[in-house]
Amino acid sequence: MRVLEVASEATPFAKTGGLADVAGALPAALGRLGCDVTLVIPAYREAFAKGLSLEPTGIEFEVPIGTRRSAARILRCRRPESPATVLLVANDDYYDRPSLYGGAEDFPDNAERYIFFSRAAIELACRLEKPFDILHCHDWQTGLVPAYQKLLFADTPAVANARTVMTIHNMAYQGLFWHWDMLLTGLHWRHFNWQQMEFYNQLNLLKTGIVFADAVSTVSPTYAREIQQGPGGCGLEGLLASRADVLTGIVNGIDTQAWDPGSDPHIPRPYGESDFEQGKYAARVALAARLGHAAPDSRPLVAFVGRLVNQKGVELVIELLGRMAGGGRAHFVILGTGSPPYEDALRRVAAAFPGTIDLVLGFDEGLAHLVQAAADVTLVPSLFEPCGLTQLYALRYGSIPLVRATGGLVDTVVDTDPDTLRDGTASGFVFQGFDALALEHALVRALDAHADRELWRGLVRRGMRQDWSWDSSAREYLRLFERTCAVPPARVD
């Protein structure tokens, strides 16, 4: 099967979030399953700065943008560790910038930048040697690809018989733009209507992709259900419910080479499920030294690693610390960066309990690995979470995840209770309401379980042996692609 993956970012070339992890890992995993995969991304300044070998392909063409034409130059990167072909769309006016989408505010021409990219991606597909079976598009930045395939390229052999799959990574980001940006797309104004591309008199690129794609997926089964009703659908719940027959949830995988306690260069002693206690203790010693302590605290270590934003439930963590840090039952470490008000509130609560709370503000990949290795419990109390990777890293490193029952968190963590302990499915602790008292109650349950060493060892080993690799997720995507190819393409009026 020939698959064209189209994404606005991908590791190791350029990254702002989890989308890049997916687009970076999925093509290689599909390749290992026998697919012929090509990944297309923009050639950002960041990609050139990585020192990767980017070479010209000799493919150059112009892309119509409204009444103008902009040049696209195609580069290739050969990656020995991946069987997938990686092609980059270069245009310095659009992509030679200090960040991908903008800083504190988005770039004012983001609509034009990704209209150009979507059109360039499908124009490129038409210039490659073999036709594609699947055009797999990720998030709003590529939402025009299914529309272009159905409306402008329906008679072009290279893509005419392909099926399009639109993957939603986060409904909160939809690519909403001024209605006059519709002129830049080259599509007829009749498609700017409430059933196709218009959303409250704005151009909605994510909606466009959902409408015109043959199939729609998102990053967990529960999130697929949540977005079919408010508030999860962020205004598009009716549209998504109308496409429920072709909407699938597939949990993201993790990079099991980068996140492997058996070979992780960021931790002092590699370990597996048979010797995790020794490995985690060595990590506790190293973390204590890194944080300026003479020795590790003997209390259970509870960690939060992530962005300090509302979505991640940081206000619940702050209230939890105020309520529990003085009780002496646990030591807490917080690693992250984000909203200044949350950072200030965490500084205050950490200063109030200096022997119990360690706060590190900033992003440090190596320290994140060390914290997961050292921790007994990892908190993921998100307001919403399409998939989530932190809980999957925690399981792999033997840090029991404590999560709220939302999105991919509830799909990947099974609450510990007498029934799940008896049937061998328990892997963490789950709470329901977005409430600090519910979080506290779940943590108390976790700390009580930690006191039972045999019970805790069983939880850790069960989590560590679970397969959350991209190979597992890729098999689900391949089944989705096969189902989509087996039915006629969606009709467009």
ABEGO torsion letter per residue (X at the ends): XBBBBBBABBOAABBABAAAAAAAAAAAAAAAAGBBBBBBBBBBAAAAAAGBBBBBAGBBBBBBBEABBBBBBBBBBBBAABABBBBBBBBAAAABBABAAEBABBBAAAAAAAAAAAAAAAAAAAABABBBABBBBBEAAAAAAAAAAAAAAAABAAAAABBBBBBBABAABAGBBBAAAAAAAGBBAAABBAABABBGGBBBAAAAAAAABABBBBABAAAAAAAABOAAAGGAAAAAAAAAAABBBBBBBBBAAABBAAABAABABBBBAAAAAAAAAAAAAAAAAAAGBABBBABBBBBBBEBBBAAAGAAAAAAAAAAAAAAGABBBBBBEBEBAAAAAAAAAAAAABAAABBBBBEBBAAAAAAAAAABABBBBABABBAAEAAAAAAAAAGBBBBBBBBEAAAAABBBBBAAAAAAGABABBBBABBBAAAAAAAAAAAAAAAABAAAAAAAAAAAAABBABAAAAAAAAAAAAAAAAABBBBBBX
